[in-house]
Structure formats: C-alpha cells, structure tokens
Amino acid sequence: MIASAPWVVVLVGVAVLAVLLVVALLSFRGPERPSAWTPGPPMSLPTAAGESPEAAPTAGSTTSTDPSASATATASVSPTGSPTPSGSPAAPNDPSRTGTPARPDASQSPSASAPAAPADGDGAITASYRVLDSGDADHFEAQLVVSNGTSRSDDWQVELRFSGGVTGIRASSGPGVSVTIRGSGWYLLSGTGQLAAGAQQSVQLRFTRTGGGEYPTQCTVNGTGCGIG
C-alpha cells in the first residue's frame, strides 16, 4: 500500500516536520509582555450651576495621594461667584427706574413746629345802651348790645348806675344773662356764657321808676365806658 501511494508518506513527513518546527519556535520565545493600557476618551459629567467645566473631574481621572495635588483640586472646584445668566439683564442702579423712591435729604425737610396761637386783634368788648320806650311814667324799656371785637371768646360784665328814681330792673336775652343788684339804681349785668369772637348779644331791659332818669350816669363794660344813645 505504501509502495502504491508514495505521496502519502511524503505528506505525513511534511506534517511532522511542520509540527516540530512550530514546537521549536514556541520553546525559544520569551514570556509574552502584556500590551500597554491605552485610556479611552475622557467622559464629561454634568456640572452644577456656577461651576466651570474645567473644574469638574472626568471619569478617566484617578485620585492622587499627593497633598499638593489635592489642595489644587479643591481650590479649583470652589466657585468664585454666581455668574449672571446670559438671558437676564443686570439690575439697574438708577433710582428713577426702580420702585423704591430716593430718600429725601434731612436738611431739606421742613421742621415740624406747632402753629403759633393767633394773636389778639386790636378790638375789644364794647357795649351800647339806648332807650326804646319812655312814654310810661312808672317804667321804661331799653336795649343793651354787647359786641366782642377780639379774636377769642371772652366773658363780659356791664355796670349800670342811675342817679335816682329807678327802683327795679328786669333783663332778658336769648344766650342768657344774669343781673346782680348792688344798691338803689346800681346793677351788674353779665352773660351766662362766654361771647364768641366777632359775636353780639342783645339784652332787653325793663326798668321801673318813680320819676325820670331813663339814661344811666355810668355805663361800663369790663371796666371800659360804653356808648349811650
């Protein structure tokens, strides 16, 4: 069989030689060195607001045990200030465009002083006496008008003195009047309340008498002479 097929022997020999050659080559090779690790592209992580992209650590970076490197990394991560968003404008400093009004200068503010009390006018309390009816022998009627010419309310008192023959008096007035008898023919009349500034009070008088003497010999209001007419 071998003589009839010599090429089979040749193929087997060639195969054996090839195996021996491979074994020899593998025995002379040294230990295979591992290939160097090549880092991949850096991975970017999302950063917080106000943090610069350079300060964010990448996925491929390793932690360093060097104190100086740690301090440098800490300083670079700390934000230096909140940046103003590019879409919103900065707040204006012009007080005319803001809702808060500017404070007025204290030197220009008017001093809060109490209003001065009004001074008294040049007027005074005055009175006028006049006879209305003297036709009856035992009585007569008169009128007394008191005027307040001052700028404030005030009391008034009128003193009437008759020479003789006047024996009694009766007085009436809307605002109120009081009569005091000091003696024969001597009377004091005064208002029951203060007379307002610029106001008048009219007093109706009825005297009884035994003779003449319709006009008083003395008529004063608050110590000042009054008019007789």
C-alpha positions in Angstrom: 0.0 0.0 0.0 2.9 2.3 0.8 4.6 1.5 -2.4 1.5 2.1 -4.4 1.0 5.5 -2.7 4.3 7.1 -2.0 2.9 10.7 -1.8 1.1 9.7 1.4 4.4 9.2 3.1 5.7 12.5 1.8 2.6 14.3 3.2 2.9 12.7 6.6 6.6 13.6 6.8 5.9 17.2 5.8 3.3 17.4 8.5 5.5 16.0 11.2 8.3 18.4 10.2 5.9 21.4 10.4 4.7 20.4 13.9 8.3 20.0 15.1 9.2 23.4 13.7 6.2 25.1 15.5 7.2 23.4 18.8 10.8 24.6 18.4 9.7 28.2 17.7 7.5 28.3 20.7 10.1 27.0 23.0 12.6 29.7 22.0 10.1 32.6 22.6 10.3 34.5 25.9 7.2 35.3 28.1 4.7 37.4 26.3 4.6 41.0 27.7 1.1 42.5 28.3 0.3 45.3 26.0 0.2 48.8 27.5 -3.3 50.1 28.5 -4.5 52.9 26.4 -7.0 55.2 28.2 -10.2 56.0 26.2 -11.5 59.4 25.5 -12.4 61.5 28.7 -16.1 61.4 29.7 -17.7 64.8 30.5 -20.0 64.8 33.5 -22.8 67.4 34.2 -21.6 70.3 36.3 -23.5 72.3 38.9 -24.6 76.0 38.4 -21.7 78.4 38.7 -19.0 75.6 38.4 -16.7 75.8 35.5 -16.4 72.7 33.2 -12.6 72.6 33.7 -13.1 72.1 37.5 -15.4 69.0 37.1 -13.5 65.7 37.3 -13.6 63.3 34.4 -14.4 59.6 34.5 -10.9 58.7 33.5 -9.0 60.7 36.1 -7.6 58.9 39.1 -7.4 60.1 42.7 -3.9 61.5 43.6 -2.4 60.9 47.0 -0.2 64.0 46.7 -1.3 66.7 49.2 -0.4 69.5 46.9 -2.4 68.0 44.1 -5.4 67.6 46.5 -5.2 71.2 47.5 -5.1 72.3 43.9 -8.1 70.3 43.0 -10.1 71.7 46.0 -9.2 75.3 45.1 -10.2 74.8 41.5 -13.7 73.4 42.4 -14.7 76.2 44.8 -16.9 78.7 42.9 -15.7 82.3 42.8 -19.1 83.9 42.4 -22.5 83.3 40.9 -22.4 84.4 37.3 -25.1 86.4 35.9 -27.3 84.4 33.5 -26.8 85.5 29.9 -30.5 85.8 29.3 -31.4 88.1 32.2 -30.1 91.7 32.3 -28.4 93.0 35.4 -30.5 95.1 37.9 -30.2 98.8 37.2 -28.8 101.1 39.8 -30.7 104.2 38.7 -33.2 105.1 41.5 -35.6 106.7 38.9 -36.2 103.3 37.3 -36.7 101.3 40.5 -39.8 101.1 42.7 -38.0 102.4 45.8 -38.1 106.2 45.9 -34.9 108.0 46.9 -34.7 109.2 50.5 -35.3 112.9 50.9 -32.5 114.9 52.3 -33.0 115.5 56.0 -31.6 119.1 55.6 -34.4 119.9 53.2 -37.3 118.5 55.3 -39.4 121.2 56.9 -39.2 121.5 60.7 -42.3 120.2 62.4 -43.2 123.2 64.6 -46.5 123.7 66.4 -48.6 126.5 64.8 -48.4 129.7 66.8 -51.6 130.8 68.6 -53.4 133.6 66.9 -52.6 136.9 68.5 -55.5 139.0 69.8 -56.8 141.6 67.5 -57.0 145.3 68.2 -60.7 145.1 69.0 -62.3 144.9 72.5 -65.5 144.1 74.2 -67.9 147.0 73.6 -71.4 147.8 74.7 -74.1 150.3 73.7 -77.1 151.4 75.6 -80.2 153.0 74.1 -83.8 153.8 75.3 -86.6 152.1 73.3 -89.8 153.3 75.1 -90.0 156.0 77.8 -93.7 157.1 77.4 -94.9 155.5 80.6 -94.3 157.4 83.9 -93.7 154.3 86.1 -91.4 152.3 83.8 -89.4 152.4 80.6 -87.7 150.0 78.2 -84.1 150.0 76.9 -81.7 147.7 75.0 -78.1 146.8 75.7 -76.0 145.4 72.9 -72.6 143.8 73.8 -70.1 143.1 70.9 -66.9 141.0 71.0 -64.3 142.6 68.8 -61.5 140.4 69.9 -60.2 137.2 68.2 -61.2 134.9 71.1 -64.3 134.1 73.2 -64.5 136.1 76.4 -66.7 137.0 79.3 -68.4 140.3 79.7 -69.9 142.4 82.5 -71.8 145.7 82.2 -72.3 148.1 85.2 -75.2 150.5 85.1 -75.8 153.3 87.6 -78.8 155.6 87.7 -78.9 158.9 89.6 -82.3 158.2 91.2 -85.9 157.3 90.6 -85.1 153.8 89.1 -86.3 151.2 91.5 -86.2 147.8 89.7 -84.9 146.0 86.6 -85.8 143.0 84.5 -83.5 141.7 81.8 -83.9 139.0 79.2 -81.6 137.7 76.5 -81.6 134.6 74.2 -78.0 133.5 75.1 -78.6 134.1 78.8 -77.9 137.0 81.1 -77.7 137.4 84.9 -78.4 140.5 87.0 -76.9 141.5 90.3 -78.3 144.4 92.3 -75.6 146.3 94.2 -77.8 149.1 95.5 -80.5 151.6 94.6 -80.2 152.2 90.9 -76.9 150.2 90.7 -76.9 147.0 88.6 -74.4 144.5 87.2 -75.3 142.5 84.1 -73.2 139.6 82.7 -73.5 136.8 80.2 -74.1 133.3 81.5 -71.5 132.1 78.9 -68.6 133.4 77.0 -69.3 135.6 74.0 -67.7 134.2 70.8 -65.2 136.2 68.8 -67.0 138.7 66.5 -70.4 137.9 68.0 -73.0 140.2 69.6 -75.5 139.7 72.4 -78.6 141.8 72.7 -80.2 142.2 76.2 -83.8 143.6 76.6 -84.2 145.8 79.7 -87.4 146.9 81.5 -86.9 149.3 84.4 -89.4 150.5 87.0 -89.1 154.1 88.2 -90.7 156.7 90.3 -89.6 159.6 88.2 -87.3 160.4 85.3 -83.8 159.1 84.7 -84.0 156.8 81.7 -80.3 157.2 81.0 -77.6 155.9 83.4 -75.0 158.3 84.8 -72.4 155.5 84.5 -72.2 152.6 81.9 -69.1 150.4 81.7 -68.3 147.0 80.1 -65.4 145.1 81.6 -64.3 148.4 83.1 -64.4 150.4 79.8 -67.1 153.0 79.1 -69.9 152.0 76.8 -71.9 154.1 74.3 -75.2 155.7 75.3 -77.6 156.7 72.7 
